[in-house]
Structures are given as structure tokens and as C-alpha cells.
Amino acid sequence: MGRPLSVNCPPALRRAATSLLCLMAVASAVPVAAPAHAQDDPAQNVIRDTEVEQYLKDQTRPVLSAAGLDPDKVHYLLIASDDLNAFSTFHLIIGLNTGLIMEADTPNQLFGVIAHETGHLSGGHMMRTDEVERAARMPMVVALGLGIVAMAARAPDAGAVLMGSSTTFGTLNALHYMQTEESAADVAGAKAMEKANMSGKGLVDFFYKFRNVETFSHAERYEFFRTHPLSRDRISALNDFVRKQPHYNVTDSPESMAKFAIIKAKLAGFMNDPIKTFNMYPASDTSYPARYARVIATYKQGNWDKALSQLDDLLKEQPDNPYLWELKGQIYFETARPALAKPAHEKSVELMPTAALLQLNLGQTLIALGDKDSLNEAVQHLQESVKYEEDDSFAWSQLAQAYDALKQPGLARLATAEAQFYDGDYMSARSSAVWSQKYLTANSPEYRRARDIVMATSSELGIAPVDGETRRKRN
């Protein structure tokens, strides 16, 4: 039976990060004033990283559940920007700027912001704008610092260059919006924190950070401060309420603080200039997060072998850490050494087989090796990747590349159609699916899937198939 298609956005981060095809409604949470040039050009970069995403999923389950949301259906979208900003959509996607995560002093502060977002989600505080709809059709996907992007450009040696430019990658224009439900979301978020046995103090504390920025940034100049209540007002409204809650004095556990330090270090390593990272994490700091950040910064400087040596030291201490193996594999891959990257990526997949991005990393590494056995193995891992994230257009494009190298034109065209469909390019997807049927066995699962794509895209485009031809629907 053919797998049915829907143009409605499922509650998955993958589609948002891949194409933003269905990002039709956005609710702002706590954006703070940015420099004037950033306001003039709101374009931002979407990034993917298994470790950061998994941390957010695991650590925020209690507050999501307390807000009445299904934690398994809420997904996180990471935006590469120093601005303090967060947002949510009715597709249960919570967006977080990397700058906001790094600015938080404690997990409780970050979770407070996320709790505020759950207030928007559970309260239905959404609105739709033409700008958001246009942005929703702009395809994008960026792997954090390494891996996917350079291979997409067919330039395995370009990773270091790509990492150094925050404007190299796809743009996100969907973060320009108005918000009228902030105070209600503040209270709802604080209540969710309390129900999750967490202190609401973190949300109030984070508003103090906003207030400081307001003080020094001529707040009235920025659109945010014409559409949102100022932080001082929100602090005043929240403080009394939060202080009266039984869990007000609850603090983050040492384990939670340790995990948060790792995430912040990783983001700092990738997002900051290496010199800044070395200043933040000097050699005198021998903690794991500091060493992790320095490995990444060392790689970004182009000192690849030194970074690999430092990384091997970390792996001796944590041989079962899939993210370290992933980093090792990507460093080898990005420096045009796919044969050395393969065993590292294989180990990461062995340790975390359900992680779609790890399967994707291994798949594209095997494609780079180019021999028939490697290509067949690449197909297997890429099929696993799309099994877990079926709407990842880049994974489908890699699968198409593998099928093409194996001289399987029907499957290659079908995978291309999948990629184009999830990028929102319905006309090209329809064409690719039609062509794939010429090479596929009639009534096979693949043939029926191609037919599904033709039907879905024809409907979206206003085209009706007639006897193998097409005609425009008449009004």
C-alpha cells in the first residue's frame, strides 16, 4: 500500500529545520532588542545538532508534561543567533536562539523561558502573517558546524570555511512577529514550572537580563518594545506570584548543571570565534566542558590533527559517548579523509542507532568512499535516517545520490521527488515522481509511493491527471 502524503505540517522539528514548509504561525516569547542592522535584516540560520536537541528533549519533559503537552510531540528548533529570542508555533515547535541558551546562567533560567513558550502553546496564542508564510517556503538545513553542509556543496575540505561564516547558510525570516499574550504566558509558564517541581525564579531572573539590555539599548527604537510589555513590568507582575510558590527555593541539581555546562560549551565552541572560546575556556580549566569547547575551537582554527589528538584524550575517558565519536568522524570527513571517518561514524551509530542525523552522517561518508559495497551500505543507513525523520529533504537527496551512483534511476528519481516535496518544490517533485514511474515496477511499493507524490503535488498545484496527461482545473 502506498504511504499517504499530507501537505499539513506534522509535529516534527525536521520539517521546520529542513524547509519551514509548514511554519505558518509563530508566537514570540521573549525577544530582546538587537542592534539596528539585525532589525533591518531579520535573517537567521537554522542549525541541527543531535546532542543539543536530545538534551532539550530529555531535560524539559517534566515542564512540558506539566503544561499539558505531550513531550514526544514537542520539538526544538535551534537558531544560530546571539540575540536573546525564543518563539513557538502551533505545530508544537519551540524555537530557541543559541545566544539565549548561552546567556542563561542555569538550566532553571532556560527552562523558565521554555515554560513561557508552553504557555503560548497550551493557550493557543498564535497568529499568522504573510511574512511568516513566505518564510515558511524557504528551504534550509544546517548541521552544527560540521558534516552536512560541506558535503551538500560537494566540498569536503570546505568545512572550516563554512563554519566561520554565519551568513553562509540558509535564512530564517519567520521571526518577525507581534505578540499580545506575553503576560498570560508568563503566568502559565510559572505555573507549569511549579507543577513540575521546579522554581519559577529562573524566568524572573532571565527578565532581569532583558531589563539590563533595555536600559542600554534605547528600547523604544525597536519593534519588540512597541509590541511586548517591558521586562520591568513583567518582573513586577511575576515576582510576587513566583515567590509564593512552594518550590521557589528549589535549585538545579549538580547533574543538571553539569549537563547544561556541556551544552553551553559545545555551542560556544561552534558559534564563537576560536579566540573568544579560548578566552572563555582557558587551558587552566581542565573540566570536560572546557576541553570539549577547546577541541571544537582548535578544529575551527584549522589545527585538525591537534584537535583529533585532544579528542582522543576525551574518548579515552568517555569511550561510549556517541557525540565525541560523531565529532571525530566529522572532522575526518570535513578534512577529506572519509576512510578514517567511517569507523568513527559507525561507532556513533552503534551507540545511538535511532539518531537520524548520526545515520545520515555515516551514510554520506559511505557515499564519499564511492565503491559499490559502501554505496549499498550508505543506502541502508540513509533509509534508517529517513525512517526516523521522513521529512528531512537533505537525507532524501543523499539517498538519491547513492541510488544514482548504483545506477538505479527509478529509485534515484523517487528519492529526489521526496526531497523536493519536503522542500515545498511541488512542481519539481511531481515531475521527478512521474519520471521515476517509468523505471519502477508497476504496483510495487515504490511505484505506489511515486503515485502518491504525483497525486498530492497535483492537488497542491491545481493540476488534475487525465489519461497520463494533465490539465488545469477549471474554475
Steps between C-alpha positions, in 0.01 A plus 500: 500500500635844410591724790253794507628852471382810678598858443411578860800543723542213747621580851862447414809714519639346186268672259547836666876468486500361149264727314273684741230385257231511763623775730186702445438640845755626747463633852776708650612445851781709636697672223723781617625801311766424242734738318330713238652309210360174634157656513533612141597150391330239718653210310635232728645151464339172595731235639468135597694314767404167653668566835337838562159384378515186713597701807201729454263209442619308806529788744176680421263204510372585851408859416346404166285238670405746773381741233269233361712430192623165372883518532540256212315734268683819594818565303770764514628725224844652557577840350863607463480853637646693792171681554297397802189358339257210512176418324243225454261376233172315512682204347656450845840631401687716748774713349801610703784729396840363591578835662212453741627157603854627553379807691308290753698454820314189612275233350216650706526827308488319166213280613316810620511644148386166358219488757391842376483350149283216626265771624463618142455147369246390759320836478480502120670841477574484129466731204565468130675760285590523132865536597496174693327322212764620255779393734335163540589414141871571529691170517786471744700255702827556681686245705671656797839606375589186311383218279193553292555842352842450344399170347189661357732740322712203386800659673618279787797727560285809541368424848727741683411782263128433528515489877655843514219676320165534670350643181603211275196292581127515441297784648203516730267795454221367717608669822346840438167494674278668754384365833212602720483209744832535684371556851261207480783278378722622784250386762425175319871426476556568868212268588645227278839536671336465840300195393825345370657553846726771360546857613349777291785723614695425182247673279504811719879496509517488124277805476763689697737430211250651260455802722873565495500494121198730489681749722795530266334454161247784463219248516240720340688479169425132451183332386515248781449775756201636313325161500613338827476604863832626632690261723468722807122468480516125452741464790267695726200289398682169540715553806230491765329203338816292467627575850183357651541161329618202710790417266639853476826407675561180302832518315646303210666171588876463451429247224273744318758777533771271363297404193412863435867598518579249225231638271613858554861403435411326176298795377776740598756291314299501180336840511783719633826606346770256618689775683189584699450132579857466625449805720178357640655157553873551572745211508505525879139374501531122478129425530332291232287787362805726468705234322204423272469866403875526435495194272235664286677837499829333410332330206344830387849652498608235251719309747329174406752246626541683831124502541484128425773431756309696765183322401664161540587596856133567567402171338735310728298636791159464333523219244121460487421863422335499154541875458878481533513226238273709280735797534801285417330360194398842380846647545645221285220538248533876472873466445448260207585180687176298467676165551604617848162659563312176436595307818434803719154553352431127522577515871268798553217313325572186699465700821191695387331313214172695507665839445411602145784750461760246608368254241513782244862583586601138445300478179664801337844377610437167328390683185830686503688166498328425170542124462195280441500335844525838673219640286273209584579548867435873465152423370427292809605775742325776306183292498533475877544877520181575307317233697550713811474837324308440181472869419874572491549614142878488522499134602277425202735686267791296631301183445434613143872550452574149624236343275629695203856378562362145516328559162147463637329793323147421617590504867728800447216699339259393774739609777550829317124544491486444875767763558324751276164431661630567850671814373162622378603487132183323390541552126846341496388225737210414272727489195757278674232263627346468151840420350580248775194294404653432159774297672302341783303177497130570475311461829822459699515694830739746338271549200203564729705747701585688182131504416422642845743785439350570157151510647594717797703750301244514218234590754721766652582647160144488372584242234285195433643192323298380201604187307865549579483865403407804707265787470437808709196490720233731369350754736 
